[in-house]
Structure formats: C-alpha cells, structure tokens
Amino acid sequence: MDLPVKHTVEAPTRGNREPCILLTSYGTGAGVGKKLGVAGYSHDIVAKIYRPLLEKIGKVVLVDDPRSELIPLAEEARRDGLFPLQFSITPFQDAVLPQSLPSVIAPAWEFPDVPDHEFGDNPQNNWPATANCCTRVVVSGKFTADALQRRGTTVPIDIVQVPVADSLFDIPTWSPEQTVEMHCQHVELCHQEPERAAVDSPVAGDTPKRRRINLRSAVLPLARGIYRNAVRPVFGDRLARSLRDAIRVGRHTWRSQKLVVSQQLQTSPLRLSGIVYTSIFNPNDGRKNWHDLLTGFLIAMRDRPDVTLVIKLVTSDPVSVGQFMLWYQQRMISHQCRVVLVTGFLPDEQMQELIRATTFYVQTTKAEGNCLPLMDSLAAGRPGISPNHSAMSDYFDGRFGHVIQSSPEPAAWPHDPRGGIQTTWARIDWSSVVTALQDSYRQVTSHWAEYQAMSDRARAHMSDWASCSSIQPRLEEVIRQTIERALEGSASDGDVQEKIAA
C-alpha cells in the first residue's frame, strides 16, 4: 500500500485567512450514480452532502486524486492569497496527510474499538497515532469520539453530524390514503414452488429439457464416484473441498445471472400505497444483515396484503441482485404481503419520493458509522424500526421508532486482512425483529395518534441533531479552529510516518 505523501507545503502565514477547502474522498462518482455500492461509495456521498455547507465558508475545490493533486492545489491556493486546508471524508488508513498542510479528517466508524497498531504494511492503520498527526478530527457523534479517545487520541475531536437536506423536513406526514408513483427499475418478488422435474428414461415426445435432466441424472453419480475414489485420496480433503466449493460458486453465479435475465428488470411505473416499509442497503455488505430483515418481515407480515416492503439495493451488479433474489426464492416462505426490489441509481428527487411513500424505515444492521437512510427518514417524520447500537445510539431510541434488540458478539475490523477478533458488533435478536414489525403495524392501524406523535418527535429531533441550520455554525467553528491551530504551529509539520511510528 502507498504511504502518505511526504511533500511539504509552504507553511501558512498569518496574512491569509480566507480558506480554500480541499475536499477529498475516494472519487467514485457516487453523486451521479457511478460505481453504485463499490468501496468508498458512501464516503463520497457524505462528501457531496457536506460540500454546499463548506462552500458557504470558503472556496471549495474537489480533489479527484489526492496523492497527485493535493500538493499542487494547495500551492496554487497560496499563490492566490488563500489559506489551503484539507477536509477529508476518508478513514485514517486511506487518508493522505501532506506535511504542513492542515488536515481535518472525518471518518465514519461503526465499532466500539478502533485499530491502535500497525498491520497490513500500513502504519496508518494505527488510528489514534494517525489521528494525532492531523489538525482536527470530525465525527458524527459521541460513539465514535469515545472509541478514538479510549485508544489514545489526543487531537481535538469535533462532533459535527452529516447534515440532512432541508427538503426532507418539508415532506408531509405519511397518510393511509396516499399513493406515490415512481418510474424506476424494479421487480416484485413472488414465491414460486421449485420445479419438480421428472428423471424418467427417454420416451416418445421427449423434450430437450427432459433430456438435459436425464443426462444430469446419469453423469452426477459418475462424477461423485470419481470425486470419492480419485480426487479425495490423491489431493486430500482440503483441496477436494476447495474444488467442490469452487464448482458450487460457479454454479451459483450462473444460476443468479440466469435468474436476473429471466426476471427482465425493466424501468416502469411503481405504485406504492398502503403501509410501506423501506430499507436501503448494499447486499454485499455483511454488516447489513439483510437475511434477518427479509425473513423477519415475511414471517411478521405474511398474511398482510395491505403491507409492502420496498428494498432499495445499493448495487448495480446483476450477479449481486440475482443472488439476493435466489436466496429469497430458496427460503420458500409463502406470503400475501408485497415485496418490491428496486435496483439501479435513484437521483435525490426519486429517493425523496420513496421516503414520501414510506410509513416506517426498517433495518437489521449489525454496525453503522452513520446510517444516513435512517437519518433521512426520521427527518421526514418516518419512524424507524432499527437496533440502536453503534453510531445509531447517538440519535435513535424508542421515542423515534421501534427498537430491535441486540447484543454484542465478536467481530473483526472490516479492513484487517488478518481477520482476527479485535472488536464486537451486534447480534440481532430475530424474534425482536418480528415483534417490532408487528407492533409497528398495530400502531399505525389502531393507534394513529400515537404514530403521528412519534412522527413529529422524530422530525423535531433530527432538526436539532442534523439540520443544515444546526450544522453550519459547528462546521464554521471547525474551519476557524483549524486555521488558528495551524497558525500556532500545531499542524502536521514533520514526517507523518515517523510521527506515527513514534
């Protein structure tokens, strides 16, 4: 892995205090729907959200490639009489920290323990040591601040939430009579019994499909015999298992792709009415724990034809979509409730239409560094059905939705190639998922005033917690303090690698 840039930027002077904010992240193109769900995607979304607020403070330059562009852009800003500083939406292990350039790092973190030692040939995996080489650190809440300080972070830490768009607060309260229509790529999931194909010998009128089944019934026993008598004795159980698993993965991938094609995902009108539960996640992110969500929902609402679950997948990979659909079919849970899978990119306007159609936002995640969809939904007066662990504990509890119970279980840091147990994440109580969903249904159908009160509390709470008007002065103070600290000589002015090692 490349080490941080070691070029030196000319030291700041007291003559130029108007900031030039060099905004850095991963550059995935997330704001316009490129590379949906890839690594760094969510960080770029956060950078996009922060940018309008930063532009009210000073000139903002979006840096596409920090390793090659950060130093020249900082020098150009100085020549223009501006005070350059970096505002980076990246985790510490990927941050670029040039010498003498004031840097504010805004990581998102979802575990109670931060990495506090080097691994993977990257000294910056020692988060407290790397943080102490920055000018300031910005986090979204007390959960992350405490995790950093427990492991020895001494640099100033500011709590500045990711701002919620003003337009979300203007979305009307959900109404049982409303219908929302969206034009988007989607498919409705309906349980179908698996085909029960015969394996009889060829007969008159035999079809190609039947002949393929007959061939498989003849070949599979032979292949199993070769595996038992030739592969396993020669190569041993370990390699034999690897070969078997590779075949299974290939077969699974092929079936997934075929299923997606057969479903023919099309962009068409989607009408949403009745009680709508919405969840947004990347199906390839193990932290999202969507298996508990889907099975819990199908069991809780299987006899409710007036209920819809909308799942917005944050991926454009057809194989990932197909694997999700295949997993659903393999559960074989019959249900009357409606399940809609929305794929592809939705611009901000359509995302807000989806929130407008929503009655409750639901998730069963194991760990979250922010959970922007939950924040957005609460701002629009849509109560949550969610655990309240990790960063969500900073802003979500039973006043603003139905809390899913959870408890700690061992976990590894997601970027640690060693895979060792270093921290914990949440084990979700599946029965609590079912109970919370059933309670929410009773609330909205039988206790309407209670639902309205919860909706109003959620909206007011998020206005105080993360509205642009509440975030702007905090962000301005961060930039002001960053400039002051740099002028006092506290910015990173030595070799970053040596300071981390020390």
Secondary structure, DSSP 4 states (H G I P E B T S, - for coil): -PPPP--BPPPP-TT--SEEEEEES----GGGTTTTT-TTHHHHHHHHHHHHHHHTTSEEEEES-HHHHHHHHHHHHHHTT-EEEEEE-S-GGG----BTS-EEE-----SSS---S-BTTBGGG-HHHHHTTSSEEEESSHHHHHHHHHTT--S-EEE-PPPBPHHHHTSPPP-TT-EEEEEEEEEE----PPP----PPP-TT--HHHHHHHHHHHHHHHHHHHIIIIIHHHHHHHHHHHHHHHHHHHHHHHHHHHHHHHHT-EEEEEEEESEEEEEEE-TT-GGG-HHHHHHHHHHHSTT-TTEEEEEEE----HHHHHHHHHHHHHH----SSEEEEE-S---HHHHHHHHHH-SEEE---S--S--HHHHHHHHTT--EEE---GGGGGT-STTSEEEPPEEEEEE--TT-TT----EEEEEE-HHHHHHHHHHHHHHHHH-HHHHHHHHHHHHHHHHHHHBHHHHHHHHHHHHHHHHHHHHTT-S--S-HHHHHH-
